[in-house]
Amino acid sequence: MSYKLSPSKLNTLVDCERCFYLDVKEHIPLPRGHFPSLPCGMDQKIKKIYDEHRAAGTLPTELAHFTEARLFENQKQLDIWRDNFLGLRWHGQHGNILSGAIDDLIIEKEKLVIVDYKTRGWPLKDKNTIPHYYENQLHLYKLLGEKNNLPMADYGHLIFWTPDAQNGAIAFNREVKTIALSTPKAKELLKYALTVLSQDTLPKPGKECQHCSRYRRVERVMKCYETRAAQTTPPKPPLTLPPSTEPHPPEHPTSTEHGNAA
């Protein structure tokens, strides 16, 4: 059996093997609430700003201190790599597919550097620690680039956009975090995913998985309601047919009776 994997699905694996297994193998995705339009709108606006700088041959303010860098020039190719339904793709062994949609690239010393925008409501609590799901995402992007024969740098840039109130208006602070990227870590995560998917039994739920915790609580409540319903519902009487009102057919003598009559 072959599988379609992405950085977001693989981050689900890190949080909960069971939710990942149900999503990828059994096609039961995690429940989703209403999709927030603000982050999506911000993402589109940031891409537009970067594309304007690309056309002008300049760098956005937050990247201006990378004096030897320039934005990736091929807008048409970048649009494909940004597309959620296309993106960067790698067809691995046994028909497995890994794909991901990047935000942008810059070129430094003729190497391609992943640039990923992150819109957040507030800055990171620990500025020295990057959440694992951000790191995993960029590790996998690096692997995808290499599998497509692209000269990828061994680091990437996360750009955090966080709102701030300034002079009676909303402004956005921008902070760049550069992190080291590792192809072996990406491969290790892929191997882990395929090992989990190869099981014929349902994996254990994640210790802190809120989805699995809710499912277990709902299951217990449902069993209580079913037991209560069975105890309170009176048993149905057996089905009895009403007496027939039609006359009985005349009785015919048996073959023995015919013989005696003869």
N, C-alpha and C positions, 0 to 999 in steps of 0.2 A: 504494500500500500504506500502511496506517495502522499506528501503533505505540503501545504502552502504555509510558510512561516514568515513572520515579520518581526521587527524589533518590539513592537507593542505586545504581540502574542508571547514572545520569549520573556518579556518582563512579567507577564502574568505567571509564567512558569516559576520564576524566582519567588513569587509571592505564594503560589498555591499550585501544586502539581495536579490536583484534582480538577480545578477550574480550567487549567490549560488543557488537560486531557479531554474533558468534556467539550471544550470549544473546538479544538483542532480535529480530534478523532471522531467525536459523536455529533459534531455540528450543533452544539448547544451553547451559544455564546453567553457571556455574562449579561445580565440585565442592564439596560442603559436608561438613564433618566433623560430629561429634555436636554438636548445638546446646547451648551452655552454659546451664544452667537458672538459675544464680545471677544474671546480669544481667537475665534476664526476670523473675525473682522480685523483684529489687530495683525494677525499673521499676513493677511492679504495686503494691508497697508505697508507693513515693513518690507515685504517683497517688492512692492511698487517703489518704495524709496531706494532700495538697493538696485533695482533695475534702472532707475533714473541715473544713479551714480555710474552704473555699468556703461550706459550709453554715453555719459560724459567723460568716462575715463578717470573718474575720481573715486575716492574711498569715503564711506560714511564716517561721521565724526568719531564714533567709538572705535573705528579701526585705523584712524589716521596715524596713530603712533607706530603702526607696522610700515615703516617707511619703504621697505623693499617689496611690499606686497601690492597686488592688484586683484581686482575682482575677475573671476572666470569670465571670459569674453563671449563664449558661444551661448547666446540667449536661447536659441532654438533647442539646443541639446539640454540646457538646464531646465527648460520648461517640461521636457519629457521626464527628467529625473525628479522633478518636483511633483509630478502627477501621481496621485494616490493609486490609480489603476495601472500605471506603467512603472514609473520609478526606476531605480537601479535594481536589476534582477540577476540572479545566478541560479542556473539549473544544475543542481548537484546530482549525486548518485541516486539511483533508484527512482528518478523522477521528482525528487523533492525540490521545492522552489523556495528561495529566500528573496524577499523583495523589501525595499524601503524607499520612502520619498524624502529626499533631503531638502533643506532650506536653501543653502547656497554654498559656494566654494570660493576660496581665494587662492591665488597662486603665490607661493613663497619659495624662492630658490628652485623654481621649475617643478615644485611638488604641489599637489592639490591638497588643500587643507579644508576639512569639513567645518562649516559654519552653521550653527544651529541656534535659532532664536527661541527663547523661553519667556513667555509672558506670565508673570506671577502677581498675585495681589500684594505680596510683601517680599522683602529680601530674604535670602537664605538665613536661617537661624545661626548656622555655623558656616562662616564664610570660607573656612579651610576644608570643609567636607562637602563633596559633591554627591548627591543621592545616587545610589547604584543604578537606578533606571535611566538616568541621564548618561552615565558612563557606558552602560551596556549598549545603549542606542548608538553611540558614536563608535564603539568598538565594531559593531556590526556594519555600520556604514563604511568603515575603513576596509573591512573584509570584502564587502560588495564591490567597492572600487577596485580592489586588487584583482578580484575574480573577473572584472571587466577590463583587465590590463591597463588600468589607470595608475599613474605614478603618485601614490598616496603618501602624504606625510605621516609621521608617527605621532602626531598630536592633532588636536582639534580645538576649536574655539566655541564655547557656549556664551551667548549674549543674553543676559537677563534684563528684561524690561519690566520695571516695577513703577506703579503710579505714585505720584507725590503731589501735594497741594502747594502751589507756589503763586503768591500774589493773586489769590482769589480764583485761580484756575488749576486745572489738572494738567500736570506735566509728567513725563516719564523719565526716570533715571535709567541709565544703561551701564551695565557692568560686564566686562569681558572676563571670562574664566578660561584659561588655557589648560587642557588636561592631556596627559600622555595616553596614547591609544595602543592597544595590543591586539594583534591578529590572533595569537594563541588563545587569548581569553574569549574572543568571539567564537573560535572553533570549539572550545571547551563547552561553551553554552549550547551550541548546536548539537554537539554529541550528547550532552545531558538531555536535551529535548527529545532526540530520537530514541534514546534509551527509555525514557518515560513512555513514549508513544508505542514502543514495541511490546509493552505489557498487555496481557489479556485480562487483567483484573484492574478494577478502579483504584487509582492511587489514593493514599491517605490525604485528607484535607490539610491545608496549611494551618499552622497553630494559631495564627492571627487573622485568618481569612474570614472577613465579615459575611461574605456570601454563603460559605459553607456553614458557618455558625447559624445564620438565619434559616437555611434549609433544614438543619437538624431541629431547630426549635419549632418550625412549621410542621415538620413531620410528627413530632411528639404531640403537638396540639391537635393535629388531624386524627391521630390515633385515639386521643381522649374523646374527641367528638364522635368518632365512629363507635367506640365502646359505649358511650352514653346513649347514642341513638339505638343501638342494639338492645340495651337494657330497658329503655322506656317505650319502645314501639311494641304494642301488643301483637302476639303472633296471629297471622291470618288464619281463619278457619279453613279446613279442607274444602276443596271444591266439590259440591254435590250437584248432580243434575236433577232437574224437576221431573216428577213422574210423567210418563208419556200419556197423552190423551187419545192417541190413535188406537183403534181396535187391534187386538192381537191377531195374527194370521191363523187360519185353521190348521189344526195339527194333522200331519200326514202320517200314516202308519209306516213303520220301518219295514225293511225287506223281510224281516222275520215274521212280522205280523201278516204281511201279504202271503207268505208261504203257509202260515197256519190257516189263513182264510181259504186258501185253495183246498 
